[in-house]
């Protein structure tokens, strides 16, 4: 039986953090996995593509 390349259920944050560290990803990416991070406007635009119309915000 082959082992799965995916982490066991519930271990995704730790697995993701190890992969980010191994790939020398920016610390901000790891922080978004570890902590609740409020995105600034520039980051939100990069993540969601086009900017939202003025006055429209995404709810959590």
C-alpha positions in Angstrom: 0.0 0.0 0.0 1.4 3.4 -1.0 1.4 6.3 1.5 -0.6 9.4 0.5 1.3 12.5 -0.4 -1.3 14.5 1.5 -1.1 15.1 5.3 -3.6 13.4 7.6 -6.8 15.2 8.3 -6.3 18.1 10.7 -2.6 18.5 10.0 -2.9 20.9 7.1 -1.6 24.0 8.9 1.6 22.3 10.1 2.1 20.6 6.8 1.6 23.9 4.9 4.0 25.7 7.2 6.7 23.1 6.6 6.2 23.3 2.9 6.4 27.2 3.0 9.6 27.1 5.0 11.1 24.5 2.7 10.3 26.7 -0.3 11.7 29.9 1.3 8.3 31.6 0.9 7.9 35.1 2.4 7.2 35.1 6.1 4.0 36.9 5.4 2.6 33.8 3.7 3.4 31.7 6.8 1.8 34.3 9.0 -1.4 34.0 7.0 -1.5 30.3 7.7 -0.5 30.7 11.4 -2.6 33.7 12.4 -5.7 35.7 11.4 -4.2 38.4 9.2 -6.1 41.5 8.1 -5.2 42.1 4.4 -4.3 45.6 3.3 -5.9 46.9 0.1 -2.9 46.0 -2.1 -2.9 42.4 -0.8 -6.6 42.0 -1.2 -6.5 43.3 -4.7 -3.7 40.8 -5.6 -5.6 37.9 -4.0 -9.1 38.7 -5.4 -8.1 40.2 -8.7 -10.0 43.3 -9.5 -10.5 45.9 -6.8 -14.0 46.0 -5.3 -16.2 49.0 -6.0 -15.8 51.8 -3.5 -17.9 51.1 -0.4 -18.2 47.3 -1.0 -16.4 45.1 1.4 -16.1 41.4 1.8 -17.5 39.9 5.0 -15.8 37.2 7.0 
